[in-house]
Amino acid sequence: MAFSPDGSIFANIGRDGVQLWDAATGERLNIFKEPNSVVNSLSFSPDGKTLAGGGSDTTVRLWDVSTGSEKKVRTGHKHWIYRVAFSPDGQTLASAGVDGTVLLWDITSVTHKTDDEK
């Protein structure tokens, strides 16, 4: 489960996919279906406009919170992802795999950074 930075929306991982809820009313706002994947971790961007998820299919997914559309799907992990987290400035997303691998993603291009860029 993750709350948006302003606390108005929360996201949870349900049987049907990732669900967004209005924190004040409890009304479901959207659902992001996940084909062939179990999402293990969620993180809102600092501006609250993007939701990131990582899971069993080894992908990092980014969704547009207002439209529910999938913005990007990126690969790089060899095993399932158990944690995703945005940097405070929202420019980098960290994802951690069960194998101990941590990747840092440049959100503007959503490619993972090389050792030279860190």
Secondary structure, 3 states (H helix, E strand, C coil): CEECCCCCEEEEEECCEEEEEECCCCCEEEEECCCCCCEEEEEECCCCCEEEEEECCCEEEEEECCCCCEEEEEECCCCCEEEEEECCCCCEEEEEECCCCEEEEECCCCEECCCCCC
